[in-house]
Amino acid sequence: MENVERDILEEVVLPEDREGILTSKRYSTTAAGSVRREIRLSFCDYGGERIRDGEQTIVCCEDQKKLCKSHAIRYLERHYCPDCLQRHLPLSRLQFKILHGLIKGLQLSDIKELVRSRTEEFRAALSELKARRYVEKKGVSLFSYYEIADRGVLAWKTYSLAFENSELAHFVEEVENHLKEVELSHVTRSNRERH
């Protein structure tokens, strides 16, 4: 009798491509009589990143998508994917920048300069923030100013975590640098006035 080498077990690792399914294993037999073990690993349904073994799997409370940590956004004690969060708490990147600037105490003119947007685009974003009750206009005519409302603080805080590893982190850094420059110029001016 001839000694023929034959596979008795074949193991295949694949991404789990069914939305909402965390991981799965399947055993089957092949036509040659060997056993095929299929292991499907968990990937983020939103961004496609691998969800590592031992890493907490987060599921969107609305559409049940599996989410990695970078795409899971916590809002009112529940996790959402970015798309579902936009339905509950809509906020564009420009609107986030405006809210961030207001929270940091900047004037609208300074915020507009830092965001580098066209005037009509900036005004439209500000109007939308006002319509959604994220900001309120206070005062009269030339003495009016915008103040961030509680709903705006909630939106800013929620999206701050979502945007911390995005290109908006650069904007947040620019605001901090601007505030340091303003503070430094006040200190310098104050020192000159004393002498």
C-alpha positions as CSV (number, residue, x, y, z in Angstrom):
1,M,0.0,0.0,0.0
2,E,1.3,3.4,-1.0
3,N,1.6,6.1,1.7
4,V,-0.3,9.1,0.3
5,E,-0.3,12.3,2.3
6,R,-3.7,13.7,2.8
7,D,-5.1,16.7,4.6
8,I,-7.4,15.8,7.5
9,L,-8.0,19.4,8.7
10,E,-8.0,22.6,6.8
11,E,-8.3,25.9,8.7
12,V,-9.4,29.1,7.1
13,V,-9.6,32.6,8.8
14,L,-11.8,35.1,7.1
15,P,-13.4,38.5,7.9
16,E,-17.0,38.3,9.2
17,D,-18.8,40.0,6.4
18,R,-22.3,39.7,7.7
19,E,-23.3,43.0,9.4
20,G,-24.1,42.7,13.1
21,I,-22.5,39.2,13.5
22,L,-19.5,39.4,15.9
23,T,-17.5,36.3,15.1
24,S,-18.4,32.8,13.9
25,K,-16.9,29.3,13.5
26,R,-18.1,26.7,11.1
27,Y,-17.0,23.1,10.5
28,S,-17.6,21.3,7.2
29,T,-16.3,18.4,5.3
30,T,-14.7,18.6,1.9
31,A,-15.2,16.3,-1.1
32,A,-11.8,14.7,-0.3
33,G,-13.0,13.8,3.2
34,S,-11.1,16.4,5.2
35,V,-12.6,18.7,7.8
36,R,-12.6,22.4,7.0
37,R,-12.7,24.8,10.0
38,E,-13.8,28.3,9.0
39,I,-13.2,31.1,11.6
40,R,-14.7,34.5,10.8
41,L,-13.1,37.4,12.7
42,S,-14.9,40.6,13.7
43,F,-14.4,43.8,11.8
44,C,-15.9,47.3,12.3
45,D,-19.0,47.5,10.1
46,Y,-18.5,51.3,9.7
47,G,-14.8,51.7,9.0
48,G,-13.6,48.2,8.3
49,E,-10.9,48.0,11.0
50,R,-10.2,44.7,12.7
51,I,-11.7,44.4,16.2
52,R,-9.0,42.6,18.1
53,D,-9.5,39.6,20.4
54,G,-10.2,40.8,23.9
55,E,-11.2,44.3,22.7
56,Q,-14.7,45.3,23.8
57,T,-17.1,45.0,20.9
58,I,-19.4,47.9,20.7
59,V,-22.7,47.8,18.8
60,C,-24.6,50.8,17.5
61,C,-27.9,51.0,19.4
62,E,-29.8,52.1,16.3
63,D,-28.6,49.9,13.4
64,Q,-26.7,47.2,15.3
65,K,-23.5,47.7,13.4
66,K,-20.3,46.4,15.1
67,L,-18.1,49.3,15.9
68,C,-14.4,49.7,16.7
69,K,-13.5,52.2,19.5
70,S,-12.7,55.0,16.9
71,H,-16.2,54.8,15.3
72,A,-18.3,54.3,18.4
73,I,-19.6,57.6,19.8
74,R,-21.3,57.8,23.2
75,Y,-24.3,60.0,23.4
76,L,-26.8,60.0,26.3
77,E,-25.3,56.8,27.7
78,R,-25.7,54.9,24.4
79,H,-23.3,54.1,21.6
80,Y,-24.0,55.2,18.0
81,C,-22.2,55.0,14.7
82,P,-21.4,58.4,13.1
83,D,-24.3,58.1,10.7
84,C,-26.9,57.3,13.4
85,L,-25.6,60.1,15.6
86,Q,-26.0,62.6,12.8
87,R,-29.8,61.8,12.8
88,H,-30.1,62.6,16.5
89,L,-27.5,65.3,17.0
90,P,-26.6,66.7,13.6
91,L,-23.3,68.7,13.4
92,S,-21.0,69.4,10.5
93,R,-17.2,69.8,10.9
94,L,-17.5,73.5,10.4
95,Q,-20.3,73.8,13.0
96,F,-18.1,71.9,15.4
97,K,-15.3,74.4,14.8
98,I,-17.6,77.3,15.5
99,L,-18.9,75.7,18.7
100,H,-15.3,74.9,19.8
101,G,-14.3,78.5,19.2
102,L,-17.3,79.9,21.2
103,I,-16.6,77.5,24.1
104,K,-13.0,78.7,24.2
105,G,-14.2,82.3,24.3
106,L,-13.2,83.4,20.9
107,Q,-15.0,86.2,18.9
108,L,-16.8,85.1,15.8
109,S,-14.3,87.1,13.7
110,D,-11.4,85.2,15.2
111,I,-13.2,81.8,14.6
112,K,-13.9,82.7,11.0
113,E,-10.3,83.5,10.4
114,L,-9.1,80.3,12.1
115,V,-11.6,78.0,10.1
116,R,-10.7,79.7,6.8
117,S,-14.1,79.4,5.3
118,R,-16.0,81.6,2.9
119,T,-18.2,84.2,4.6
120,E,-21.5,82.8,3.2
121,E,-20.5,79.3,4.2
122,F,-19.6,80.5,7.7
123,R,-22.9,82.4,8.1
124,A,-24.9,79.4,6.9
125,A,-23.2,77.1,9.4
126,L,-23.9,79.7,12.2
127,S,-27.5,80.1,11.1
128,E,-27.9,76.3,11.2
129,L,-26.4,76.2,14.7
130,K,-28.9,78.8,15.8
131,A,-31.9,77.0,14.1
132,R,-30.9,73.8,16.0
133,R,-30.7,75.7,19.2
134,Y,-27.0,75.0,19.7
135,V,-26.3,78.7,20.0
136,E,-28.4,81.8,20.9
137,K,-27.9,85.3,19.8
138,K,-27.9,87.8,22.7
139,G,-28.0,91.5,22.8
140,V,-29.1,94.1,20.3
141,S,-27.7,95.2,16.9
142,L,-24.0,96.2,17.2
143,F,-23.8,94.9,20.8
144,S,-25.1,91.4,19.9
145,Y,-23.1,88.3,20.5
146,Y,-23.5,84.5,20.3
147,E,-23.7,82.3,23.4
148,I,-23.5,78.6,23.3
149,A,-26.7,76.8,24.6
150,D,-26.8,73.7,26.7
151,R,-27.6,71.6,23.6
152,G,-24.6,73.1,21.9
153,V,-22.3,72.1,24.8
154,L,-23.7,68.6,24.6
155,A,-23.1,68.4,20.9
156,W,-19.6,69.8,21.3
157,K,-18.7,67.4,24.1
158,T,-20.1,64.4,22.2
159,Y,-18.3,65.2,19.0
160,S,-15.0,66.3,20.7
161,L,-14.4,62.6,21.5
162,A,-15.4,61.5,18.0
163,F,-13.1,64.1,16.3
164,E,-10.1,63.9,18.6
165,N,-8.1,61.7,16.2
166,S,-9.3,63.4,13.0
167,E,-8.0,66.5,11.1
168,L,-10.1,68.6,13.5
169,A,-7.4,67.9,16.2
170,H,-5.2,70.3,14.2
171,F,-7.9,73.0,14.4
172,V,-8.2,72.5,18.2
173,E,-4.4,72.9,18.4
174,E,-4.6,76.1,16.3
175,V,-7.2,77.5,18.7
176,E,-5.0,76.7,21.7
177,N,-2.0,78.4,20.0
178,H,-4.2,81.5,19.2
179,L,-5.3,81.7,22.8
180,K,-1.7,81.5,24.0
181,E,-0.6,84.3,21.5
182,V,-3.5,86.5,22.7
183,E,-2.6,85.9,26.4
184,L,1.1,86.6,25.7
185,S,0.3,89.8,23.9
186,H,-1.9,90.9,26.9
187,V,1.0,90.1,29.3
188,T,3.5,92.0,27.1
189,R,1.2,95.0,26.9
190,S,0.6,95.0,30.6
191,N,4.3,94.9,31.4
192,R,5.0,97.8,29.0
193,E,2.3,99.9,30.7
194,R,3.8,99.3,34.2
195,H,7.2,100.6,33.1
